[in-house]
């Protein structure tokens, strides 16, 4: 067997190599399926493709004009309606959860100080979401960083950073409780 045939070049002058490429080796098999790059692989220029999910969008209250705020109040007046106040009231309710204003709902987040609204899933409607409640996910038990990233529309690295920051805050809280013994 010639070197050209061994590495998949086909005939002696290499004309067959373009028409019928041969994929050799585990790395080459992992990188291509039928000669096409898999999703998330590098493009022709060698750069990695971005993920296909839409990024979260933040709506700042400061950037809205008074007319836009008044129009929003007229279209959606504040109404007093029943919504669950405790986990026991909503555990057996329909899913996806219709109460987007709940602080455990994954569709949007509201900043407690600035009032900015962050839409986590701009390309999906609430009723199209597979997971809507963070408490439902917590009840299932431990999941990987990758799964948390999918659910919250974050990268795995960002989830790891948030986890590290949260654990650091908990460690600092334990240190503060130890210091309370020395305060009169």
N, C-alpha and C positions, 0 to 999 in steps of 0.2 A: 504494500500500500504506500502510495506516495505521500509526501508531507501535505500537499494540497488536498488530497482526498481525506487525509486524517483530520484536518482542521476544517473540513466542510467547504472547500473552495470549488468542488465539483470537477469539471474537466481541466485540462492542462492550462488553458488561457484564462480561466476564471470567469467565463461568461455565465456559467450556470450558478455561480455564487449569488448573484443579485436576484435571480428568479427564484431560487430554492435555497434559502439560507439554512444551514444546519446549526442547531443549538446544541452545544457540547458543554458539559459540566454542570454541577449543582447550582452555582451562582448564576450562570446564564439561564438555567431553567427557572430560577426564582425571579429573575428580572424580566422575563418575557413569557407571554403566552401567545402562541401563533405569530410570533414576530412583533407583537404590539406591546408597548410598555404598559405595565399595570398601573391602576390609579394610585396616585401618590408618589410615583417614580419620577425620575428626572426626565425632562423634555430633551429636545435635540441639542439645546445649548448647554446641557449639563446641569442646569439649575433645577432644584426641587420644585414641584408644583405646590401651590397652596391648597389647603383643604377646601372641599367643595361647599361646606356649610357657610351660611351667611353669618357675618359677625354681628355681635350685639350692638344695639344702638341706644345711646343715652339722649334723653330729651331734658334739657336744662330749663327749669322754670324761669330762670333769669333771662333767657333768650326769647321768651315768648312776650309778645306785646300785650298791653292791657286789653285791646280789642279781641285778641285771640283767647285770652283767659276768660273774658266775659262771654264770648261765644261758646266756649267749653262749658261754662257754668249753665248757660241757657239750654244747651243741647243735653247735658247730663247733670240735672240737678241732684243735689245730695238727698238721698231718700233713706228713711229708716226702714230697713228690711232685716229679716232674720238671716243670720249667718252663724255658723258654729263658732263657739268661743273656746271650746275645749276639744282635745283629741277624741275623747269618748263620744262626742256628738257627731263627728265627721268620719269615724273609722269605717262605718258601714254604708256610707253614702255612695252615690253614683260616681264613676270615674269615666272620663277625666273630670276633675273637680271644677265646678263652674265659678268658684269664689276666687277670682284673680286677686282680690284685695287682701287675701290672707297672706301673712308674712312668710308662710311656708310654701306658697305656690311658686313654681319654678318659671312661670311665664315672664314675670317682671319683678323687678326690685325697686324699692323707693328708698332713696337716701334719707336717713332720719333727720339730718340737719338742713341740708340744702333743698330737699324736696325733689331732687332730680329723679326722673323715671328711667330705668334701664330696661329696655325690651331685650330679653335674652335670646328670643327666637323670632327674628323679623320675617323669616320666610315661612313660618308655620302659624296656623290659627290655633287658638286654645283647644278646640275640640279635636284637632288633628294630632295633638301631643300624645305620646304613649305613656309618659310619666309626668304627672303634674304636681305631686305633693312630695316634699322632702321627707316628711314623716313616714310616708309609705316606704320609701327607699331605706330609711333608717330601721324600720321594723324588719326588713328582709335580712339585715345583717351586713357584714363587711363586704365591700366591693373594691375592685381595683381602681387605681388612679385613672386609667383609661376609661372605665365605665362612668366614673364621676364626671370626667371631662365631657363625655358624650351627653350625659344627662343635663349638665349645666352649661353647655356650649362654651367650654373652656379647653385649653390645651392641657395635656397631662402635666407639663412643667408648671403651668400656673396653678393647677390643683395642688401640686407638691409644695409650691411656695406658700399658698394659703394654709396648708396643713402645718408647715413648719412654723409659721407666724402664730397660729392658734395654739400649738403646743408650747411655744415660748411664753405666750401670755398666761397659760395655765401654770407653767413652772414659776413664773413671776408671782402669780397669785398665791401659790403655796408658800413662797418666801415671805410675802406680806403677812400671812396668817401667823408665821413663826415670830415675826417682829411684834405682833400685838401683845405678846406676853410681857414685853419690856416697857410698854406704855402704861403710865399710871392712870 
